Amino acid sequence: MNTRTIIAIAALALMSGSALASSDKCNEPKDKWMSMDDAKAKVVAMGYEVRKLKVEDGCYEAYAIKDSKKYELYMNPVTAEVVEMKEDD
């Protein structure tokens, strides 16, 4: 295997690992999920300005701004606990 192939495989493993980490913590029955409005209210209560909220890999995913920085927050749909956070540049 050449170096490029190894790097590509490693990058794919890292990306899929973070997606699995989110979905493992968000594996909840839909009948127990809080409403999107309630999830948004929880994010706002944490001091974020929510730009968009959607479902991604079984989690609520909020695109939000706090202190002039952009974030992606992945939240458990039952508890609204943040299970993963990414800061966008």
Helices and strands as residue ranges (DSSP letters): H 3-25, G 30-32, H 36-45, E 49-56, E 59-66, E 69-75, E 82-88
